[in-house]
Amino acid sequence: MDRMIYLSMAGAKAAMQRQDVLSHNLANVTTNGFRAELQAFRAVPVRGDGASTRAFALETTIGYNDAPGPLTPTGRNLDVAMQGKAWLAVQANDGTEAYTRAGSLDVNAEGLLVMRNGMPVLGDGGPINIPPNSTVEIGSDGTISAKAPNQRPTTVGRLKLVTPEATQQLTRGDDGLFRAADGDLPADPAARLQDGALEGSNVSPVETMVAMIAAGRQFEQQMKLLQIAQTQGQQSAKLLGNT
């Protein structure tokens, strides 16, 4: 009887955790550069007196889906979309170097090139300053040119683009940015981007909705098993009481 209780309880908990991940992905279906979170489960034996014959299913976050999202041309000179496996380096609010695929950039009041949320974009030598009243153009290799009125364009920096190795997956932080486990990644001179475009989320709303419905049905099935186990336990207790 307790085997059914453990199985159904672990299954219901796993279904709820899967719903949380799917709902988070679905909420970011329109977030530029968002990477869908992946999830898996592993069996962990229940420790206690006697033999370990019962097991829980515990959540294991295995990372994210690194498939590229759809590109949307915007025609805006400060919108960039990283190509291939490249990432854009930014300075997070805690001062660390982090990476993103969201490429909607802007110039703040201090002349710094920043993300739309205000985080400075990093170049090969740190944050990038843009001369006042300049028109900015970004090349496919990340080179930034600024042209002031009645002057020739000048190179003011280059976006730091990084490409993690095939065996090196980044870790998503609570701020939505990604970081490398072994510290800052070196700039990749071969990385390229597309200017005047933005990369969308790689979350499929249809597939995610179907998965959420399936997880909801799995939860209902596990709860029915718990009810069956409760009924059988009560019946067994009555039989033992009558003997």
Disulfide bonds with the S-S distance in Angstrom:
none
